[in-house]
Amino acid sequence: MKIAQESSTIPRLYEVGKNYIIMGYLEGSTLFQYLEFRGILSGKLMRQILFALKEMERLKFTRMDAYLRHNIVTKDEELKVIDHYSSYTRNRNRPESIFKGLKKLGLLPLFLEELKEMDPESYME
């Protein structure tokens, strides 16, 4: 989290100790809960998911993925990615966990169609 503090997708980090992290409080729900309740994936949220994935790449994370429950949609409908425990220790160059979560919610086909329109290059990857 220290390395990624410049990114708008990462919560503000205040203090780190041997067995604790103090970061900004995020009021909202997990991305999974948000999508489960709403049942739809808006264009704004699509762009934020895509931006978060590109930020992971820009920040040189080796794990380009996060579970839907590790993404928080704030009250202002801003997406924040939490729990970066294995971002530099695991290798995953595809958002497999995001895809699994979207598939479970029945939203993966919609996500892929929107992605194809929004960012054909990312869709092809």
Rosetta blueprint (number, residue, H / E / L):
1 M L
2 K L
3 I L
4 A L
5 Q L
6 E L
7 S L
8 S L
9 T L
10 I L
11 P L
12 R L
13 L E
14 Y E
15 E E
16 V E
17 G E
18 K L
19 N L
20 Y E
21 I E
22 I E
23 M E
24 G L
25 Y L
26 L L
27 E L
28 G E
29 S E
30 T E
31 L H
32 F H
33 Q H
34 Y H
35 L H
36 E H
37 F H
38 R H
39 G L
40 I L
41 L L
42 S L
43 G H
44 K H
45 L H
46 M H
47 R H
48 Q H
49 I H
50 L H
51 F H
52 A H
53 L H
54 K H
55 E H
56 M H
57 E H
58 R H
59 L L
60 K L
61 F L
62 T L
63 R E
64 M L
65 D L
66 A L
67 Y L
68 L H
69 R H
70 H H
71 N E
72 I E
73 V E
74 T E
75 K L
76 D L
77 E L
78 E L
79 L E
80 K E
81 V E
82 I L
83 D L
84 H L
85 Y L
86 S L
87 S L
88 Y L
89 T L
90 R L
91 N L
92 R E
93 N L
94 R L
95 P L
96 E H
97 S H
98 I H
99 F H
100 K H
101 G H
102 L H
103 K H
104 K H
105 L L
106 G L
107 L L
108 L H
109 P H
110 L H
111 F H
112 L H
113 E H
114 E H
115 L H
116 K H
117 E H
118 M H
119 D L
120 P H
121 E H
122 S H
123 Y H
124 M H
125 E L
